[in-house]
């Protein structure tokens, strides 16, 4: 990945396509912890519930409606502590029947007939490996995003293609590749070109815009690292579109607006795109999701943004969580009609900016790192390689306004 690109092509769009599955969060209550051994646990497998000898630690969520106890007790699940709670526990020998459903992302993993990789990625090294299961299908890696467990493709992959939509002028099929399964069960795609088949696509087909297209025409202020930005000296704000958003919106409205406006559209209105503007005036700052002390990011102050601190520093820490605790809604760009999604483990809804008139964005630098790219290292053998140079939407640093790009020579 290259940190100092100003002129290059807007190559790839990532937008979520919902599978029509709603993610349900259980509610955590404070009450008495259960100590009774009179408890049966059932977990969902292949659409049925099977007895389990233990409560699952990941990949499942508590089914509060189906679970019950006798003697008037009420079982609930505390998602923050990953612990069972029983309210109104007043009698001895209370027994409980506890049911756990696959998370929405885990259901999609199963529907795609994929297995989860048990490998631990080394993000300081490029990944050029085929991570295959015993049947020859690519395995997916797991990490958390703001909404739950996310599964992503990494390394050398050639079976994550999807055909969806048609070009308005030629009628050619539009091809995409799956970046990941989002924590809420939707799928994040990246544009790969259009043609009669995926084998007919050329290397340049994954680009939208010319090779010298700017992310933003202006770059003498921190605010211009924003996918949308404000009109004053502050780093936040969403009143003005970047050139990148203007270009992508035009393409989307020309080719996918009719698909989007259909009654049963598969394009997710709650899809969000992260332009993380958490910041520091020091390049050696440690980035922490909930504890980073923010400074910089305004006017002409020299600033190092979150993705810089995660991906350029020696400790590579890519994340799919957008920004710090205090600025998730400011840096998570969403459609004006978005209803928001519950943050994993809480009752807090992340609404995002609700400022995009078309739900379209760019891949993040962190998603490139999860796929197998590393800052300053060449990788021509991972699935995001296109022989094209293109933008991400992740701010890098400000001396002039720099946004991460992916460079392919």
C-alpha positions as CSV (number, residue, x, y, z in Angstrom):
1,X,0.0,0.0,0.0
2,X,1.2,3.4,-0.8
3,X,0.7,6.4,1.5
4,X,1.4,9.4,-0.6
5,X,-0.8,9.1,-3.7
6,X,-2.7,12.1,-4.9
7,X,-3.6,11.2,-8.5
8,X,-4.8,7.7,-9.4
9,X,-7.9,5.8,-10.5
10,X,-10.9,5.1,-8.4
11,X,-10.8,1.4,-9.1
12,X,-13.0,-0.6,-6.8
13,X,-16.3,-0.1,-5.0
14,X,-17.3,-2.0,-2.0
15,X,-21.0,-2.1,-1.0
16,X,-23.0,-4.5,1.0
17,X,-25.7,-6.8,-0.4
18,X,-28.1,-8.0,2.2
19,X,-29.3,-11.6,2.3
20,X,-32.5,-10.6,4.0
21,X,-31.4,-12.0,7.3
22,X,-31.9,-9.8,10.4
23,X,-29.3,-9.9,13.1
24,X,-30.8,-10.2,16.6
25,X,-28.9,-9.1,19.7
26,X,-29.8,-10.7,23.1
27,X,-30.3,-8.3,26.0
28,X,-28.0,-8.5,29.0
29,X,-29.5,-8.0,32.4
30,X,-27.9,-7.7,35.8
31,X,-29.2,-10.5,38.1
32,X,-28.2,-13.5,40.0
33,X,-25.7,-15.9,38.4
34,X,-26.9,-19.5,38.1
35,X,-25.1,-22.2,40.1
36,X,-27.5,-25.0,39.5
37,X,-26.3,-28.0,37.4
38,X,-29.9,-28.6,36.2
39,X,-29.3,-27.0,32.8
40,X,-29.7,-28.3,29.3
41,X,-27.9,-26.6,26.4
42,X,-29.0,-26.8,22.7
43,X,-27.1,-25.4,19.8
44,X,-28.3,-24.8,16.2
45,X,-26.8,-27.1,13.6
46,X,-28.2,-27.6,10.0
47,X,-31.4,-25.8,11.0
48,X,-32.0,-28.1,14.0
49,X,-31.2,-27.9,17.7
50,X,-28.8,-30.5,19.1
51,X,-27.7,-31.2,22.7
52,X,-24.4,-29.7,23.6
53,X,-22.2,-30.5,26.6
54,X,-21.1,-26.9,27.0
55,X,-22.2,-23.4,26.3
56,X,-20.7,-22.2,23.0
57,X,-18.1,-19.4,23.3
58,X,-18.2,-18.1,19.8
59,X,-20.2,-18.3,16.6
60,X,-23.5,-18.4,18.4
61,X,-26.0,-16.0,20.0
62,X,-28.4,-16.7,22.9
63,X,-32.0,-17.3,21.8
64,X,-33.8,-15.4,24.6
65,X,-37.3,-16.1,23.2
66,X,-36.9,-19.9,23.1
67,X,-34.9,-20.3,26.3
68,X,-36.7,-20.8,29.6
69,X,-36.5,-21.9,33.2
70,X,-39.1,-23.3,35.6
71,X,-40.1,-21.9,39.0
72,X,-40.7,-18.5,37.3
73,X,-37.0,-17.8,36.7
74,X,-35.9,-16.0,33.5
75,X,-32.7,-16.7,31.7
76,X,-30.8,-13.9,29.9
77,X,-27.4,-13.5,28.3
78,X,-24.9,-10.7,29.1
79,X,-23.1,-10.1,25.8
80,X,-20.5,-7.9,27.4
81,X,-19.3,-10.5,29.8
82,X,-20.4,-13.5,27.7
83,X,-22.1,-14.9,30.7
84,X,-25.5,-16.4,31.6
85,X,-27.7,-14.6,34.0
86,X,-30.9,-15.8,35.7
87,X,-33.4,-13.3,37.1
88,X,-36.1,-14.1,39.7
89,X,-34.1,-17.1,40.9
90,X,-36.0,-17.8,44.2
91,X,-36.3,-21.6,44.5
92,X,-34.0,-24.5,44.7
93,X,-33.7,-27.1,41.9
94,X,-34.6,-24.6,39.2
95,X,-33.9,-26.1,35.8
96,X,-33.3,-24.3,32.6
97,X,-33.4,-25.1,28.9
98,X,-30.9,-22.8,27.0
99,X,-30.9,-22.4,23.2
100,X,-28.1,-20.9,21.1
101,X,-28.5,-19.9,17.4
102,X,-25.8,-19.5,14.9
103,X,-24.8,-15.9,14.4
104,X,-26.0,-14.3,11.1
105,X,-22.5,-14.2,9.7
106,X,-22.0,-17.9,10.7
107,X,-25.2,-18.8,8.9
108,X,-23.9,-17.1,5.7
109,X,-20.6,-18.9,6.1
110,X,-22.5,-22.2,6.2
111,X,-24.7,-21.2,3.2
112,X,-21.6,-20.4,1.2
113,X,-20.3,-23.8,2.3
114,X,-17.1,-22.4,3.7
115,X,-15.0,-23.4,6.7
116,X,-13.3,-21.1,9.1
117,X,-9.5,-21.1,9.0
118,X,-7.7,-22.0,12.2
119,X,-4.5,-20.1,11.1
120,X,-3.4,-17.0,12.9
121,X,-2.5,-14.4,10.2
122,X,0.8,-12.6,10.3
123,X,-0.1,-9.1,9.1
124,X,3.6,-8.0,8.9
125,X,3.9,-10.4,5.9
126,X,2.1,-10.5,2.6
127,X,-0.2,-13.5,2.1
128,X,0.0,-15.4,-1.2
129,X,-1.3,-18.7,0.0
130,X,-4.3,-20.7,-1.1
131,X,-6.1,-21.4,2.1
132,X,-8.2,-24.5,1.0
133,X,-10.3,-26.9,3.0
134,X,-10.4,-30.7,2.2
135,X,-13.0,-30.1,-0.6
136,X,-10.8,-27.5,-2.4
137,X,-12.9,-24.5,-1.3
138,X,-11.2,-21.4,0.1
139,X,-11.4,-21.1,3.8
140,X,-12.3,-17.8,5.4
141,X,-10.6,-16.1,8.4
142,X,-12.5,-14.6,11.3
143,X,-12.3,-11.3,13.1
144,X,-14.7,-8.9,14.8
145,X,-16.3,-5.8,13.3
146,X,-18.6,-3.4,15.1
147,X,-21.6,-5.7,14.6
148,X,-20.3,-9.2,15.4
149,X,-18.0,-11.8,13.9
150,X,-16.9,-11.1,10.3
151,X,-15.4,-13.7,7.9
152,X,-13.0,-12.5,5.2
153,X,-11.0,-13.9,2.3
154,X,-7.2,-13.8,2.5
155,X,-4.4,-14.7,0.2
156,X,-4.7,-16.4,-3.2
157,X,-8.4,-16.8,-3.9
158,X,-10.3,-17.5,-7.1
159,X,-13.8,-18.7,-5.9
160,X,-15.2,-15.5,-4.3
161,X,-16.9,-14.2,-7.5
162,X,-20.5,-13.0,-7.7
163,X,-22.5,-11.7,-10.7
164,X,-25.0,-9.0,-9.7
165,X,-26.7,-6.3,-11.8
166,X,-26.2,-5.1,-15.4
167,X,-24.6,-2.1,-17.1
168,X,-27.3,0.3,-18.2
169,X,-25.9,1.0,-21.6
170,X,-24.4,-2.3,-22.8
171,X,-26.5,-4.7,-20.6
172,X,-23.3,-6.5,-19.7
173,X,-23.2,-8.5,-16.4
174,X,-21.6,-6.7,-13.5
175,X,-19.0,-8.8,-11.6
176,X,-18.0,-8.5,-8.0
177,X,-15.8,-10.3,-5.5
178,X,-16.7,-11.0,-1.9
179,X,-14.5,-9.1,0.5
180,X,-16.1,-10.5,3.6
181,X,-19.3,-11.5,5.5
182,X,-20.2,-8.6,7.7
183,X,-21.0,-9.2,11.4
184,X,-24.7,-8.5,10.8
185,X,-24.9,-11.2,8.1
186,X,-24.7,-9.0,5.0
187,X,-22.0,-9.4,2.4
188,X,-19.5,-6.8,1.4
189,X,-18.6,-6.8,-2.3
190,X,-16.0,-5.1,-4.4
191,X,-16.5,-4.2,-8.1
192,X,-14.5,-6.3,-10.5
193,X,-15.7,-5.2,-14.0
194,X,-18.4,-6.1,-16.5
195,X,-18.6,-8.6,-19.3
196,X,-20.2,-11.8,-20.6
197,X,-18.2,-13.9,-18.1
198,X,-15.6,-13.3,-15.5
199,X,-13.0,-14.8,-17.8
200,X,-13.7,-12.0,-20.3
201,X,-12.7,-9.3,-17.9
202,X,-9.5,-7.4,-18.5
203,X,-7.1,-6.2,-15.8
204,X,-8.4,-2.6,-16.3
205,X,-12.1,-3.6,-15.9
206,X,-11.9,-3.2,-12.1
207,X,-11.4,0.5,-12.3
208,X,-14.1,3.2,-12.2
209,X,-12.6,6.5,-13.3
210,X,-9.5,7.4,-15.1
211,X,-5.9,6.7,-14.0
212,X,-5.3,10.3,-12.9
213,X,-8.5,10.9,-11.0
214,X,-8.2,12.7,-7.7
215,X,-9.6,11.5,-4.4
216,X,-10.2,15.2,-3.7
217,X,-9.4,18.2,-5.7
218,X,-8.3,20.2,-2.7
219,X,-5.7,18.9,-0.2
220,X,-4.5,21.8,1.9
221,X,-6.6,21.1,5.0
222,X,-7.2,18.0,7.1
223,X,-10.9,18.0,6.2
224,X,-10.1,16.9,2.6
225,X,-9.2,13.4,3.7
226,X,-12.9,12.9,4.3
227,X,-15.1,10.9,1.9
228,X,-17.5,13.7,2.7
229,X,-16.3,16.7,4.7
230,X,-17.4,20.0,6.3
231,X,-16.9,23.5,5.3
232,X,-14.9,24.7,8.3
233,X,-11.5,23.9,9.8
234,X,-12.7,20.9,11.7
235,X,-12.0,17.3,10.5
236,X,-15.6,16.1,10.7
237,X,-18.6,17.1,8.7
238,X,-20.5,15.6,5.7
239,X,-21.9,18.6,3.8
240,X,-19.5,18.4,0.8
241,X,-18.7,15.3,-1.3
242,X,-15.2,14.3,-2.2
243,X,-14.4,13.8,-5.8
244,X,-14.2,10.1,-5.1
245,X,-17.8,9.9,-3.8
246,X,-19.1,12.1,-6.7
247,X,-17.5,9.7,-9.2
248,X,-18.8,6.5,-7.5
249,X,-22.3,8.0,-7.0
250,X,-22.5,8.8,-10.7
251,X,-21.6,5.2,-11.6
252,X,-24.0,3.7,-9.1
253,X,-26.9,5.9,-10.1
254,X,-26.4,5.1,-13.8
255,X,-26.1,1.3,-13.3
256,X,-27.6,0.2,-10.0
257,X,-30.1,2.8,-8.9
258,X,-33.1,0.8,-10.4
259,X,-31.9,-2.3,-8.6
260,X,-31.6,-0.3,-5.4
261,X,-35.1,1.3,-5.6
262,X,-36.8,-2.1,-6.2
263,X,-39.2,-3.1,-3.4
264,X,-37.2,-6.2,-2.5
265,X,-33.8,-4.8,-3.4
266,X,-30.8,-6.9,-2.2
267,X,-28.7,-3.8,-1.8
268,X,-28.5,-3.0,1.9
269,X,-29.8,0.4,2.9
270,X,-27.9,0.1,6.2
271,X,-24.5,-0.6,4.6
272,X,-21.8,1.6,5.9
273,X,-18.3,2.6,4.7
274,X,-15.5,3.4,7.2
275,X,-13.3,6.5,6.6
276,X,-11.7,6.4,10.1
277,X,-10.5,9.8,11.1
278,X,-9.2,9.0,14.6
279,X,-6.0,10.9,14.8
280,X,-2.7,11.8,16.5
281,X,0.0,14.4,16.0
282,X,2.6,11.7,16.7
283,X,3.4,8.9,14.2
284,X,4.4,6.6,17.1
285,X,1.0,6.7,18.9
286,X,-0.5,3.3,19.7
287,X,-3.9,3.0,18.2
288,X,-6.5,1.7,20.6
289,X,-10.1,1.2,19.5
290,X,-11.7,2.7,22.7
291,X,-8.8,4.4,24.5
292,X,-6.9,6.5,22.0
293,X,-6.3,10.1,23.0
294,X,-7.2,12.0,19.9
295,X,-5.4,15.1,18.7
296,X,-4.7,16.7,15.4
297,X,-7.0,16.3,12.4
298,X,-7.9,20.0,12.1
299,X,-6.8,22.8,9.8
300,X,-3.2,22.5,8.8
301,X,-2.0,20.5,11.8
302,X,0.3,17.7,10.9
303,X,-1.8,14.6,11.6
304,X,-1.4,10.8,11.5
305,X,-4.7,9.0,11.1
306,X,-5.9,5.6,12.6
307,X,-5.0,3.5,9.6
308,X,-1.5,5.0,9.5
309,X,-1.0,4.0,13.2
310,X,-2.3,0.5,12.6
311,X,-0.7,-0.4,9.3
312,X,2.5,1.6,8.9
313,X,3.9,1.2,12.4
314,X,5.8,-2.0,13.2
315,X,2.9,-3.6,15.0
316,X,0.4,-4.3,12.3
317,X,-3.1,-4.1,13.8
318,X,-5.7,-4.0,11.0
319,X,-9.3,-3.8,12.3
320,X,-12.8,-3.9,10.9
321,X,-14.1,-1.7,13.7
322,X,-14.6,1.8,12.6
323,X,-12.8,4.5,14.6
324,X,-12.8,5.0,18.3
325,X,-15.8,4.7,20.6
326,X,-16.6,8.4,20.4
327,X,-16.6,8.9,16.6
328,X,-18.2,5.8,15.1
329,X,-21.2,7.7,13.8
330,X,-19.0,10.5,12.4
331,X,-16.7,8.3,10.4
332,X,-19.1,5.5,9.3
333,X,-20.6,6.8,6.1
334,X,-24.2,5.6,5.6
335,X,-27.2,6.1,3.4
336,X,-29.7,8.9,4.3
337,X,-32.4,6.2,4.8
338,X,-30.2,3.9,7.0
339,X,-32.0,2.6,10.2
340,X,-28.8,1.7,11.9
341,X,-27.4,-1.6,13.3
342,X,-26.9,-2.6,16.9
343,X,-23.3,-2.6,18.0
344,X,-22.1,-6.0,19.0
345,X,-22.7,-6.8,22.7
346,X,-24.5,-3.5,23.4
347,X,-27.9,-1.9,23.0
348,X,-26.3,1.0,21.2
349,X,-27.3,1.5,17.6
350,X,-24.6,2.7,15.2
351,X,-26.5,5.0,12.7
352,X,-23.4,6.3,10.9
353,X,-23.5,9.7,9.1
354,X,-26.8,9.1,7.2
355,X,-25.4,11.5,4.6
356,X,-24.9,9.4,1.5
357,X,-27.6,9.7,-1.2
358,X,-26.3,6.5,-2.8
359,X,-25.0,3.6,-0.7
360,X,-21.6,3.2,-2.3
361,X,-18.0,3.5,-1.0
362,X,-14.5,2.3,-1.3
363,X,-12.6,-0.6,0.3
364,X,-10.6,0.4,3.4
365,X,-6.9,0.0,3.9
366,X,-7.6,-2.4,6.8
367,X,-9.6,-4.6,4.5
368,X,-6.6,-4.6,2.1
369,X,-4.4,-5.7,5.0
370,X,-6.8,-8.5,5.9
371,X,-6.8,-9.7,2.3
372,X,-3.0,-10.1,2.3
373,X,-1.5,-6.6,1.5
374,X,1.2,-5.0,3.5
375,X,2.4,-1.4,3.4
376,X,5.6,-1.1,1.5
377,X,5.7,-4.7,0.3
378,X,4.8,-6.0,-3.2
379,X,2.2,-8.7,-3.5
380,X,1.1,-9.8,-7.0
381,X,-0.4,-13.0,-5.9
382,X,-3.3,-12.2,-3.7
383,X,-6.9,-11.8,-4.7
384,X,-7.0,-8.0,-4.7
385,X,-4.2,-7.7,-7.2
386,X,-5.5,-6.1,-10.4
387,X,-2.4,-4.6,-12.0
388,X,-4.1,-1.2,-11.4
389,X,-3.5,1.5,-8.8
390,X,-6.6,2.6,-6.9
391,X,-7.9,4.4,-3.9
392,X,-9.0,3.2,-0.6
393,X,-11.2,5.5,1.6
394,X,-8.9,5.4,4.6
395,X,-7.2,8.7,5.6
396,X,-3.4,8.2,6.0
397,X,-1.8,11.5,7.2
398,X,-1.9,15.2,6.7
399,X,1.0,17.3,5.5
400,X,-1.0,17.7,2.4
401,X,-4.1,15.5,2.6
402,X,-3.1,11.9,1.9
403,X,-5.4,9.0,1.6
404,X,-4.2,5.3,1.4
405,X,-4.0,3.9,-2.1
406,X,-3.1,0.4,-3.4
407,X,-0.3,0.6,-5.9
408,X,0.3,-2.2,-8.5
409,X,3.2,-1.8,-10.9
